[in-house]
Amino acid sequence: MGQYNAESGIKVLDRAVALIRACSNGPLSLNELCERTGLPRATVHRLATALEVHSLLTRTEEGHWALGSMMITGPSSLIEAAGPIMDELCTTTGESVQLYQPSGHTRTCIAAVEPPTGLHNVVPVGSQLTLQSGSAAKVILAHSPYSLVEELLDDATFDLPELEEVRRKGLSESVAEREVGLASLSAPITDGNGDLVAVLSISGPADRLRPSPAGVWGRELLDAARQLSTTL
């Protein structure tokens, strides 16, 4: 694939599109991206990192650049597929249900369902939360390049062995990690290649989910996550 030279007159946009198109046939190293686009190394790294924040590009475990979840599964189709599954999960558990996507050094809530009554946890759609605490953060970092994990782990409420266990089990839980009195459990949503697309979470008052949120609703969450992954 040669250099992509179409021009719109907006240089930064043209360059960003060139990076995305270059990755459309598979993951590329930074050097390969420079060769494919003809752009300087510093420019490629700066733009690719910015595109990663918006999940348009992502880094593989080997550190190569690849299309991100927003390119593989658009937010509207993902939310459309998740809607009925999240509704059913909320009805079954009586707890709040959220769908998160990685967004650089944070996670963004792209969909949420709240129970109609009772005390529950509210996460507004569009909220950006930390990757250093909470069950969804652990799922994301368990599927992230080690470079990102290493960057965030010093200030996290969990350690590397816990992330390895999350990846092995396909389920994560937290009690009062991100917020006192709040507990949650999360599971990965993956595409046909096994790559992380989103995170499905249940959250609510810690008193209702103690001593183990996964012990309370883990089976139901895993079933819902598998159903959504299969749908995608």
Secondary structure as UniProt FT lines:
FT   HELIX           11..22
FT   HELIX           23..25
FT   HELIX           30..37
FT   HELIX           41..53
FT   TURN            54..55
FT   STRAND          57..59
FT   TURN            61..62
FT   STRAND          65..67
FT   HELIX           69..72
FT   HELIX           75..93
FT   STRAND          96..103
FT   TURN            104..105
FT   STRAND          106..113
FT   TURN            125..126
FT   STRAND          128..130
FT   HELIX           135..142
FT   HELIX           146..153
FT   TURN            154..155
FT   HELIX           160..169
FT   STRAND          172..175
FT   TURN            180..181
FT   STRAND          182..190
FT   TURN            192..193
FT   STRAND          196..205
FT   HELIX           206..209
FT   HELIX           213..231
//
